[in-house]
Amino acid sequence: MKKKTCLAFVFICILLLIYMFAACNITNSQEKDIFITNGEGVITGLTEYGATLVEIDVPLNIKGESISTIGESAFEKNENLTSINIPNGIETIENRAFVGCNNLTEIVIPNSVKHIGYGCLKECNNLSKVTIPFLGEKKDWKGEAKLGYIFGQYDNTNVPKRLEEIKLTNSTVISNEAFYYCANLKNIELSDGVDRIGYRAFEGCSNLTSLRVPDSVVDIGNAVFSDCVNLKDIILSKNIKMIGDYAFRNCSSLESVDLPNNLTSIGEFAFSGCSKLTNFVIPDKVTNIGIGAFQGCSNLNKIVIPYNVKSIGKQAFYKCNNLNQIEFKNKVGWYYTFSYNSTVGYDIDVNDSNLNAVNMQGEYLYRYLKRNN
């Protein structure tokens, strides 16, 4: 009897071991099966097990299948996901790929990606940092690529309120209104290789405190930094030749800016409302200073007009209440007119720096100053 009981016990133990081994194998198999693919290099979704993971590394090979694409809605509404690693080698991220991944706080899209789908990060409301090669569908996209594109909107109204940092790593153009009124952004990093920044690109980025414009940039559009009220530090490309109209309007925290030596023109109202601007040197190659260029720069106390300047727009120094010296390096041939296109006017004497400051806010306030030699 005891022998039978003992054999029964051993038999039960063996069955338990077999069951535990099988269960272990099932678990291990499930752990390996994180992704669903279509057999053509596209991740189309996650397995039931994959959907439970909080951290995911996207592979370049799954069971012998080379992976190049994260498919449409592949990670849709995966609220468990807090971190994802996308390797260099992935080439396409399709529409809505990560839509509703609400606990994702940071994402890095590598430079290998050539195509980025519309709304791929829509409703990722807790994102605070995004690293991305370019804005828009592709690097050479002809449309006006705004930050809002990846968040499912062709303007910037859907940009997450918690998003504070953007890094562009492989872009050549910052299009018109690219970051228009992305008021919560504090840090924007532009890639070397950007050669053009469109009009109003950073307008209304009221929490942006600093920015470096790479030396590859040769042109910046009108109102590019307008109403960036907390912008304190700006490093401009040494190859920029023109500061556009309203470029720094109402940048009321800006205390100084080093303008590039190649600059030839300062646009209309370019620095108007820069009330803390105290240190300002106009480069020697500048020939034109636009209407209202320094209007409301109430902390300026001296301006030197370089030798090559040939025209100064009306109200250029209006409401510069502490400006007491305007020195002209070239004192010969100056006259004022009542219209920009007029070539006939009234000769003026610009030898006295103190009197120039008085006249610029008095007799010459609504005059265009020009030089005929």
Residue pairs with C-beta under 8 A, 6 or more apart in sequence:
30 47
30 49
31 49
33 47
33 49
33 50
34 46
34 47
34 49
34 50
34 53
34 56
35 43
35 45
35 46
35 47
35 50
35 59
35 62
36 43
36 44
36 45
36 46
36 47
36 50
37 43
37 44
37 62
37 65
37 67
38 44
38 71
39 65
41 65
41 66
41 67
41 68
41 69
42 67
42 68
42 69
42 70
42 71
43 58
43 62
43 67
43 69
43 70
43 71
43 74
44 71
44 72
44 74
45 71
45 73
45 74
45 75
46 53
46 74
46 75
46 78
50 56
51 78
51 80
52 80
53 80
53 81
54 80
54 81
54 82
54 83
54 103
55 81
55 82
55 83
55 84
55 85
56 81
56 83
56 84
56 85
57 84
57 85
57 87
58 67
58 70
58 84
58 85
58 86
58 87
58 90
59 67
59 87
60 66
60 67
60 87
60 89
60 90
61 67
67 90
68 89
68 90
68 91
68 92
69 90
69 91
69 92
69 93
69 94
70 86
70 90
70 92
70 93
70 94
70 97
71 94
71 97
72 94
72 95
72 96
72 97
72 117
73 95
73 96
73 97
73 99
74 94
74 97
74 98
75 81
75 84
75 97
75 98
75 99
75 101
76 96
76 97
76 98
76 99
76 100
77 99
77 100
77 101
78 98
78 100
78 101
79 100
79 101
79 102
79 103
80 103
81 101
81 103
81 104
82 103
82 104
82 105
83 104
83 105
83 106
84 98
84 104
84 107
85 108
86 93
86 107
86 108
86 109
86 110
86 113
87 110
88 110
88 111
88 112
89 110
89 112
90 110
90 112
90 113
91 112
91 113
91 114
91 115
92 113
92 114
92 115
92 117
93 109
93 113
93 115
93 116
93 117
93 120
94 115
94 117
94 120
95 117
95 118
95 119
95 120
96 117
96 118
96 119
96 120
96 122
96 152
97 117
97 120
98 104
98 107
98 120
98 121
98 124
99 119
99 120
99 121
99 122
99 123
99 124
99 152
100 122
100 123
100 124
101 121
101 123
101 124
102 123
102 124
102 125
102 126
103 126
104 124
104 126
104 127
105 126
105 127
105 128
105 129
106 127
106 128
106 129
106 130
107 121
107 124
107 127
107 129
107 130
107 131
108 131
109 116
109 130
109 131
109 132
109 133
110 133
111 133
111 169
111 170
113 133
114 138
114 139
115 137
115 138
116 132
116 133
116 134
116 136
116 137
116 138
116 149
116 150
117 137
118 137
118 149
118 150
118 152
119 149
119 150
119 151
119 152
119 153
120 150
121 127
121 130
121 150
121 151
122 150
122 151
122 152
122 158
123 152
124 151
124 160
125 160
125 161
125 162
126 160
126 162
127 160
127 162
127 163
128 162
128 163
128 164
128 165
129 163
129 164
129 165
129 166
129 167
130 150
130 163
130 165
130 166
130 167
131 166
131 167
131 169
132 150
132 166
132 167
132 168
132 169
133 139
133 168
133 169
133 170
133 171
133 191
134 141
134 145
134 168
134 170
134 171
134 172
135 145
135 146
135 147
135 149
135 150
135 168
135 171
135 174
135 175
135 178
136 143
136 145
136 146
136 149
136 175
137 143
137 145
137 149
139 170
139 171
139 172
140 172
143 175
144 175
144 176
144 177
144 178
144 198
145 173
145 175
145 178
146 154
146 155
146 156
146 175
146 177
146 178
146 179
146 180
147 156
147 159
147 166
147 178
147 179
147 182
148 154
148 155
148 156
148 157
148 158
148 159
151 158
151 159
151 160
152 158
155 177
155 180
156 177
156 179
156 180
156 181
156 182
159 182
159 184
161 184
162 184
163 182
163 184
163 185
164 184
164 185
164 186
164 187
164 207
165 185
165 186
165 187
165 188
165 189
166 179
166 185
166 187
166 188
166 189
167 188
167 189
168 174
168 188
168 189
168 190
168 191
168 194
169 191
170 191
170 193
171 190
171 191
171 193
171 194
172 193
172 194
172 195
172 196
173 194
173 195
173 196
173 197
173 198
174 190
174 194
174 196
174 197
174 198
174 201
175 198
175 201
176 198
176 199
176 200
176 201
176 221
177 198
177 199
177 200
177 201
177 203
178 198
178 201
178 202
179 185
179 188
179 201
179 202
179 205
180 200
180 201
180 202
180 203
180 204
181 203
181 204
181 205
182 204
182 205
183 204
183 205
183 206
183 207
184 207
185 205
185 207
185 208
186 207
186 208
186 209
187 208
187 209
187 210
188 202
188 205
188 208
188 211
189 212
190 211
190 212
190 213
190 214
191 214
192 214
192 215
192 216
193 214
193 216
194 214
194 216
194 217
195 216
195 217
195 218
195 219
196 217
196 218
196 219
196 220
196 221
197 213
197 217
197 219
197 220
197 221
197 224
198 221
198 224
199 221
199 222
199 223
199 224
199 244
200 221
200 222
200 223
200 224
200 226
201 220
201 221
201 224
202 208
202 211
202 224
202 225
202 228
203 223
203 224
203 225
203 226
203 227
203 228
204 226
204 227
204 228
205 225
205 228
205 231
206 227
206 228
206 229
206 230
207 230
208 228
208 230
208 231
209 230
209 231
209 232
209 233
209 253
210 231
210 232
210 233
210 234
211 225
211 231
211 233
211 234
211 235
212 235
213 220
213 234
213 235
213 236
213 237
213 240
214 237
215 237
215 238
215 239
216 237
216 239
217 237
217 239
217 240
218 237
218 239
218 240
218 241
219 240
219 241
219 242
220 240
220 242
220 243
220 244
220 247
221 244
222 244
222 245
222 246
222 247
222 267
223 244
223 245
223 246
223 247
223 249
224 244
224 247
225 231
225 234
225 247
225 248
225 251
226 246
226 247
226 248
226 249
226 250
226 251
227 249
227 250
227 251
228 248
228 250
228 251
229 250
229 251
229 252
229 253
230 253
231 248
231 251
231 253
231 254
232 253
232 254
232 255
234 248
234 254
234 257
235 258
236 257
236 258
236 259
236 260
237 260
238 260
238 261
238 262
239 260
239 262
240 260
240 262
240 263
241 260
241 262
241 263
241 264
241 265
242 263
242 264
242 265
242 267
243 259
243 263
243 265
243 266
243 267
243 270
244 267
244 270
245 267
245 268
245 269
245 270
245 290
246 267
246 268
246 269
246 270
246 272
247 267
247 270
247 271
248 254
248 257
248 270
248 271
248 274
249 269
249 270
249 271
249 272
249 273
250 272
250 273
250 274
251 271
251 273
251 274
252 273
252 274
252 275
252 276
253 276
254 274
254 276
254 277
255 276
255 277
255 278
255 279
256 277
256 278
256 279
256 280
257 277
257 280
258 281
259 281
259 282
259 283
260 283
261 283
261 284
261 285
262 283
262 285
263 283
263 285
263 286
264 285
264 286
264 287
264 288
265 286
265 287
265 288
265 290
266 282
266 286
266 288
266 289
266 290
266 293
267 290
267 293
268 290
268 291
268 292
268 293
268 313
269 290
269 291
269 292
269 293
269 295
270 290
270 293
270 294
271 277
271 280
271 293
271 294
271 297
272 292
272 293
272 294
272 295
272 296
272 297
273 295
273 296
273 297
274 294
274 296
274 297
275 296
275 297
275 298
275 299
276 299
277 294
277 297
277 299
277 300
278 299
278 300
278 301
280 294
280 297
280 300
280 303
281 304
282 289
282 303
282 304
282 305
282 306
282 309
283 306
284 306
284 307
284 308
285 306
285 308
286 306
286 308
286 309
287 308
287 309
287 310
287 311
288 309
288 310
288 311
289 305
289 309
289 311
289 312
289 313
289 316
290 313
290 316
291 313
291 314
291 315
291 316
292 313
292 314
292 315
292 316
292 318
293 313
293 316
294 300
294 303
294 316
294 317
294 320
295 315
295 316
295 317
295 318
295 319
295 320
296 318
296 319
296 320
297 317
297 320
297 323
298 319
298 320
298 321
298 322
299 322
300 317
300 320
300 322
300 323
301 322
301 323
301 324
301 325
302 323
302 324
302 325
302 326
302 327
302 353
303 317
303 323
303 325
303 326
303 327
304 326
304 327
304 329
305 312
305 326
305 327
305 328
305 329
305 330
306 329
306 330
307 329
307 330
308 330
309 330
309 371
310 370
310 371
311 368
311 369
311 370
311 371
312 368
312 369
312 370
313 340
313 368
314 365
314 366
314 367
314 368
315 365
315 366
316 360
317 323
317 326
317 357
317 360
317 361
318 361
318 365
319 361
320 360
320 361
323 357
323 360
323 361
324 354
324 357
325 353
325 354
325 356
325 357
326 353
326 356
326 357
326 360
327 353
327 356
328 334
328 350
328 351
328 353
328 356
330 371
331 350
331 351
332 371
332 373
333 371
333 372
333 373
334 347
334 348
334 349
334 350
334 369
334 370
334 371
335 345
335 346
335 347
335 348
335 369
335 370
335 371
335 372
336 345
336 346
336 348
336 364
336 367
336 368
336 369
336 370
337 343
337 344
337 345
337 346
337 367
337 368
337 370
338 345
338 366
338 367
338 368
339 368
340 368
342 368
343 370
343 372
345 368
345 370
348 359
348 364
348 369
350 356
